[in-house]
Amino acid sequence: MANIGTMRDFIMLKWLWLSLLAVVLDQGSKLAIAASMQLYESIQIMPFFKLTYVHNTGAAFSFLSEAGGWQRWFFAGLALAISIVIAVWLTRLKRHETLLAVALALVLGGAIGNLIDRLAYGYVIDFLDVYYESWHWPAFNIADSAITLGVILMLAESFGLGHSKEPV
């Protein structure tokens, strides 16, 4: 019986390479931006997209960025707790729950990418700046993109996308 659980754990944990890829791309891009740009510097890439180097001490959309410092540890603890829950969740998925495994792996990679920033610097490095005329979406990064894609895939999966009959 223990072999079945161990095999199932391995099957679902095989998706951790996707989490690792998200972390590597996220951290590599942030290091490249920090090394090559000045804080608040912008580089025009397309008519609706710039690279703009900013520090985000808050959460999504700079939520609580002016809270005085306690939010660093709050968001770091939250990211760590979520990462643990997701890792356990991955081990409990069934073999046919591939889309959910991919979604969770992306969210896990994104959470870890931003957690690394919070622990190392006290803020998250953001640099992707999408806008239209004077309207700007809040700057974000690769980790945020992985989390967003993972959540979208989770929603799609909850509506039946990627469902197949469970093997008998």
Helices and strands as residue ranges (DSSP letters): H 2-13, H 16-36, E 42-46, E 49-56, G 60-62, H 70-92, H 98-121, E 124-132, E 135-136, H 142-158
